[in-house]
């Protein structure tokens, strides 16, 4: 079992840069502006032959009240309590500040293993700051440059004995394997090794302050993500892995997405692009609406984006506990949904309350249902019987007096379902007939809401060798075959 390392320190000392260096990819947002990281971000790190879990934390602030900075500090202190080792990072160029001394004292009380690292230690300008680090009483500082990858060998040398000690404790605490079959003669068979199911990838997206982080905290069952009345608290696309009512799930919390014209700040642009990347990686996208002001223009753009990316979509209406006339409101929501998002007709629409936890069972069932439809496969025989019926009900058009012939259909992919129809003149089929067939697929094969990709191809598209002449070697072999042997 690998150990957990929490990276802590003041804002803008390079914690996220070091996190990205250890995980080997750019997962955490990095910017010169202090306080970019607000939530806890976990990643699987590799340093030489060491594999461990690393946690990127918000910058430690001296605030302890219910302000945003105070809540960020509380979340960081929670990570300190959960981690096996804390890596306390200071800025070697700035030297030891009074805040560093306060936090060093807190870490001595709350963590059994604290490693001091002086980041940005490249060059002579950092020498004085490294020497000041000794005064914190946390041992010899490790000189690091997270940006340039310097000092990683020294960090590995310090972590190695801690990793060995943690592995030894894990072996002692591990219970013996009991899941063993016994055959009819009483002999023990090989123990079962349970297979780990691939987690379902779910992204929660929506406008700022719709309640995305609060909803995920309710699903997880603990305050894992930073929440509050302020809009735009979440900046990174944070992923959490959990067992959601028996379903292995990896759920992404994303930054609120505003209209593109309003996104001027560089950091907000990075946050939105991070959220868009999470949508592309997801299998199911939960579009979370504010029940007090649902179906704003930005909500429609977000839902349309998820559909264009080919993701399974679930519409969730939050803050349902504030609604008084729920039946009338639900009827109104369904009518607006059908009118404003016809491309997602039939997609699940569920009402939830992130603060009370009501409706989470329905949301879980809707996500599984959308995922099942997104993976649905239909046999070619069923498709062609269906196509014959559709042609009989509504024959294709006949441009210039020649009716377009639709010969056969087949499904070429899932996730989302994709179909190809071979026909005589694909470029002359109007979009209205395409919509007619797509709507028929939805209704007749019970595929509501999921994106459907329908492509028309001509007969000439299926044979890449049509029109080619035989190669010279083939003709030569045929000619030589007519000659008697020995000539």
FENKA-V67509 format. One record per backbone hydrogen bond with DSSP energy under -0.5 kcal/mol. CO is the residue of the C=O (numbers start at 0). NH is the residue of the N-H. E is the energy in kcal/mol with one decimal. If there is no record, write none. Layout:
co->CO nh->NH e->E
co->CO nh->NH e->E
//
This chain:
co->2 nh->52 e->-2.4
co->3 nh->83 e->-1.4
co->3 nh->84 e->-2.1
co->4 nh->54 e->-2.7
co->5 nh->7 e->-0.6
co->5 nh->86 e->-3.1
co->6 nh->56 e->-0.9
co->7 nh->88 e->-3.0
co->8 nh->59 e->-2.9
co->9 nh->12 e->-0.9
co->13 nh->17 e->-2.0
co->14 nh->18 e->-2.5
co->15 nh->19 e->-2.6
co->16 nh->20 e->-1.9
co->17 nh->21 e->-2.3
co->18 nh->22 e->-2.3
co->19 nh->23 e->-1.2
co->19 nh->24 e->-1.0
co->21 nh->45 e->-2.1
co->24 nh->26 e->-1.6
co->32 nh->35 e->-0.5
co->36 nh->58 e->-0.6
co->38 nh->40 e->-0.5
co->40 nh->55 e->-3.1
co->42 nh->44 e->-0.7
co->42 nh->53 e->-2.7
co->44 nh->51 e->-1.8
co->46 nh->49 e->-1.9
co->49 nh->46 e->-2.4
co->51 nh->44 e->-3.0
co->52 nh->4 e->-3.2
co->53 nh->42 e->-1.9
co->54 nh->6 e->-2.7
co->55 nh->40 e->-2.1
co->66 nh->70 e->-2.5
co->67 nh->71 e->-2.2
co->68 nh->72 e->-2.2
co->69 nh->73 e->-2.1
co->70 nh->74 e->-1.9
co->71 nh->75 e->-2.1
co->72 nh->76 e->-2.7
co->73 nh->77 e->-1.6
co->74 nh->78 e->-1.7
co->75 nh->79 e->-1.9
co->76 nh->80 e->-1.8
co->77 nh->81 e->-1.4
co->78 nh->82 e->-1.9
co->84 nh->5 e->-2.5
co->85 nh->87 e->-0.8
co->85 nh->114 e->-3.1
co->86 nh->7 e->-2.3
co->86 nh->88 e->-0.7
co->87 nh->116 e->-3.0
co->88 nh->9 e->-0.6
co->89 nh->91 e->-0.8
co->89 nh->118 e->-2.5
co->90 nh->94 e->-1.9
co->94 nh->96 e->-0.6
co->96 nh->99 e->-0.7
co->96 nh->100 e->-1.5
co->97 nh->101 e->-1.8
co->98 nh->102 e->-2.4
co->99 nh->103 e->-2.3
co->100 nh->104 e->-1.6
co->101 nh->105 e->-1.7
co->102 nh->106 e->-2.5
co->103 nh->107 e->-1.9
co->104 nh->108 e->-1.2
co->105 nh->109 e->-2.0
co->106 nh->110 e->-2.2
co->112 nh->85 e->-2.6
co->114 nh->87 e->-3.0
co->115 nh->141 e->-2.2
co->116 nh->89 e->-2.5
co->116 nh->118 e->-0.8
co->117 nh->143 e->-2.7
co->118 nh->91 e->-2.6
co->122 nh->125 e->-1.0
co->123 nh->126 e->-1.5
co->125 nh->129 e->-2.0
co->126 nh->130 e->-1.9
co->127 nh->131 e->-1.9
co->128 nh->132 e->-0.9
co->129 nh->132 e->-0.6
co->130 nh->133 e->-1.2
co->131 nh->134 e->-1.4
co->132 nh->135 e->-1.5
co->133 nh->136 e->-1.6
co->140 nh->142 e->-0.5
co->141 nh->117 e->-2.8
co->141 nh->143 e->-0.6
co->143 nh->120 e->-2.8
co->144 nh->148 e->-1.7
co->144 nh->149 e->-1.4
co->148 nh->151 e->-0.7
co->149 nh->144 e->-2.1
co->150 nh->154 e->-2.0
co->151 nh->155 e->-2.2
co->152 nh->156 e->-2.0
co->153 nh->157 e->-1.6
co->154 nh->158 e->-2.2
co->155 nh->159 e->-2.0
co->156 nh->160 e->-0.6
co->157 nh->161 e->-0.6
co->158 nh->162 e->-2.6
co->159 nh->163 e->-2.3
co->160 nh->164 e->-2.2
co->161 nh->165 e->-2.2
co->162 nh->166 e->-2.3
co->163 nh->167 e->-2.2
co->164 nh->168 e->-2.0
co->165 nh->169 e->-2.2
co->166 nh->170 e->-2.0
co->167 nh->171 e->-1.9
co->168 nh->172 e->-2.2
co->169 nh->173 e->-1.4
co->177 nh->179 e->-2.1
co->178 nh->191 e->-1.9
co->180 nh->188 e->-3.3
co->182 nh->185 e->-2.0
co->186 nh->182 e->-2.6
co->189 nh->180 e->-0.5
co->191 nh->193 e->-0.6
co->194 nh->196 e->-0.7
co->199 nh->201 e->-0.7
co->199 nh->249 e->-3.0
co->200 nh->282 e->-2.4
co->200 nh->283 e->-2.2
co->201 nh->251 e->-2.9
co->202 nh->204 e->-0.6
co->202 nh->285 e->-3.2
co->203 nh->253 e->-1.0
co->204 nh->287 e->-3.1
co->205 nh->256 e->-2.1
co->206 nh->209 e->-1.3
co->210 nh->214 e->-2.2
co->211 nh->215 e->-2.2
co->212 nh->216 e->-2.4
co->213 nh->217 e->-1.9
co->214 nh->218 e->-2.0
co->215 nh->219 e->-2.9
co->216 nh->220 e->-2.4
co->216 nh->221 e->-1.1
co->221 nh->223 e->-2.2
co->229 nh->232 e->-0.6
co->235 nh->237 e->-1.1
co->237 nh->252 e->-3.4
co->239 nh->250 e->-2.8
co->241 nh->243 e->-0.8
co->241 nh->248 e->-3.1
co->242 nh->244 e->-1.1
co->243 nh->246 e->-1.4
co->245 nh->247 e->-0.6
co->246 nh->243 e->-2.7
co->247 nh->199 e->-3.0
co->248 nh->241 e->-2.8
co->248 nh->250 e->-0.5
co->249 nh->201 e->-2.8
co->250 nh->239 e->-2.5
co->251 nh->203 e->-2.6
co->252 nh->237 e->-1.5
co->255 nh->257 e->-0.6
co->258 nh->261 e->-1.3
co->258 nh->262 e->-0.8
co->259 nh->262 e->-0.8
co->261 nh->263 e->-1.3
co->264 nh->268 e->-2.0
co->265 nh->269 e->-2.0
co->266 nh->270 e->-2.1
co->267 nh->271 e->-2.6
co->268 nh->272 e->-2.3
co->269 nh->273 e->-1.9
co->270 nh->274 e->-2.0
co->271 nh->275 e->-2.4
co->272 nh->276 e->-1.8
co->273 nh->277 e->-1.5
co->274 nh->278 e->-1.7
co->275 nh->279 e->-1.6
co->276 nh->280 e->-1.4
co->277 nh->281 e->-1.3
co->282 nh->311 e->-2.2
co->283 nh->202 e->-2.2
co->283 nh->285 e->-0.5
co->284 nh->286 e->-0.8
co->284 nh->313 e->-2.4
co->285 nh->204 e->-2.5
co->285 nh->287 e->-0.8
co->286 nh->288 e->-0.5
co->286 nh->315 e->-2.5
co->287 nh->206 e->-0.5
co->288 nh->290 e->-0.7
co->288 nh->317 e->-3.0
co->289 nh->292 e->-1.1
co->295 nh->299 e->-1.8
co->296 nh->300 e->-1.9
co->297 nh->301 e->-2.3
co->298 nh->302 e->-2.4
co->299 nh->303 e->-2.4
co->300 nh->304 e->-2.3
co->301 nh->305 e->-2.1
co->302 nh->306 e->-1.9
co->303 nh->307 e->-2.6
co->304 nh->308 e->-2.0
co->305 nh->310 e->-2.3
co->306 nh->309 e->-1.4
co->311 nh->284 e->-3.4
co->313 nh->286 e->-2.6
co->313 nh->315 e->-0.6
co->314 nh->349 e->-2.5
co->315 nh->288 e->-3.1
co->315 nh->317 e->-0.7
co->316 nh->351 e->-2.9
co->317 nh->290 e->-1.6
co->318 nh->321 e->-1.4
co->319 nh->322 e->-1.2
co->323 nh->325 e->-1.4
co->324 nh->328 e->-1.9
co->325 nh->329 e->-2.7
co->326 nh->330 e->-2.1
co->327 nh->331 e->-2.1
co->328 nh->332 e->-2.4
co->329 nh->333 e->-2.3
co->330 nh->334 e->-1.9
co->331 nh->335 e->-2.4
co->332 nh->336 e->-2.6
co->333 nh->337 e->-2.2
co->334 nh->338 e->-1.8
co->335 nh->339 e->-3.1
co->336 nh->340 e->-2.2
co->340 nh->343 e->-1.7
co->341 nh->344 e->-1.5
co->343 nh->346 e->-2.5
co->344 nh->448 e->-2.2
co->347 nh->314 e->-2.8
co->349 nh->316 e->-2.8
co->351 nh->319 e->-2.0
co->352 nh->356 e->-2.5
co->356 nh->359 e->-1.1
co->357 nh->352 e->-2.2
co->358 nh->362 e->-2.1
co->359 nh->363 e->-2.4
co->360 nh->364 e->-2.3
co->361 nh->365 e->-2.4
co->362 nh->366 e->-2.3
co->363 nh->367 e->-2.1
co->364 nh->368 e->-2.4
co->365 nh->369 e->-2.5
co->366 nh->370 e->-2.2
co->367 nh->371 e->-2.2
co->368 nh->372 e->-2.2
co->369 nh->373 e->-2.1
co->370 nh->374 e->-1.1
co->372 nh->375 e->-1.6
co->373 nh->414 e->-2.3
co->378 nh->382 e->-2.2
co->379 nh->383 e->-2.3
co->380 nh->384 e->-1.9
co->381 nh->385 e->-2.3
co->382 nh->386 e->-2.7
co->383 nh->387 e->-2.1
co->384 nh->388 e->-1.6
co->385 nh->389 e->-2.3
co->386 nh->390 e->-2.5
co->387 nh->391 e->-1.7
co->388 nh->392 e->-2.1
co->389 nh->393 e->-2.3
co->396 nh->403 e->-2.3
co->397 nh->400 e->-1.5
co->398 nh->401 e->-1.9
co->400 nh->402 e->-0.6
co->403 nh->405 e->-0.5
co->404 nh->406 e->-0.7
co->404 nh->423 e->-1.8
co->407 nh->421 e->-2.7
co->409 nh->411 e->-0.5
co->409 nh->419 e->-2.7
co->412 nh->417 e->-2.4
co->416 nh->452 e->-2.5
co->417 nh->411 e->-2.0
co->417 nh->412 e->-1.4
co->418 nh->454 e->-2.5
co->419 nh->409 e->-2.0
co->420 nh->456 e->-2.4
co->421 nh->406 e->-2.4
co->421 nh->407 e->-0.9
co->422 nh->458 e->-0.6
co->424 nh->427 e->-1.6
co->425 nh->428 e->-1.0
co->429 nh->432 e->-0.7
co->429 nh->433 e->-1.3
co->430 nh->434 e->-2.5
co->431 nh->435 e->-1.8
co->432 nh->436 e->-2.0
co->433 nh->437 e->-2.6
co->434 nh->438 e->-2.8
co->435 nh->439 e->-1.6
co->436 nh->440 e->-2.4
co->437 nh->441 e->-2.2
co->438 nh->442 e->-2.3
co->439 nh->443 e->-2.8
co->440 nh->444 e->-1.7
co->441 nh->446 e->-2.4
co->442 nh->445 e->-0.6
co->447 nh->449 e->-0.5
co->451 nh->453 e->-0.6
co->452 nh->418 e->-3.2
co->454 nh->420 e->-2.7
co->456 nh->422 e->-3.3
co->457 nh->460 e->-1.5
co->458 nh->461 e->-1.1
co->461 nh->463 e->-0.7
co->462 nh->465 e->-1.5
co->464 nh->467 e->-1.9
co->470 nh->474 e->-1.7
co->471 nh->475 e->-2.6
co->472 nh->476 e->-2.3
co->473 nh->477 e->-2.1
co->474 nh->478 e->-2.3
co->475 nh->479 e->-2.6
co->476 nh->480 e->-1.7
co->477 nh->481 e->-0.5
co->478 nh->481 e->-1.1
co->479 nh->482 e->-1.1
co->483 nh->486 e->-1.5
//
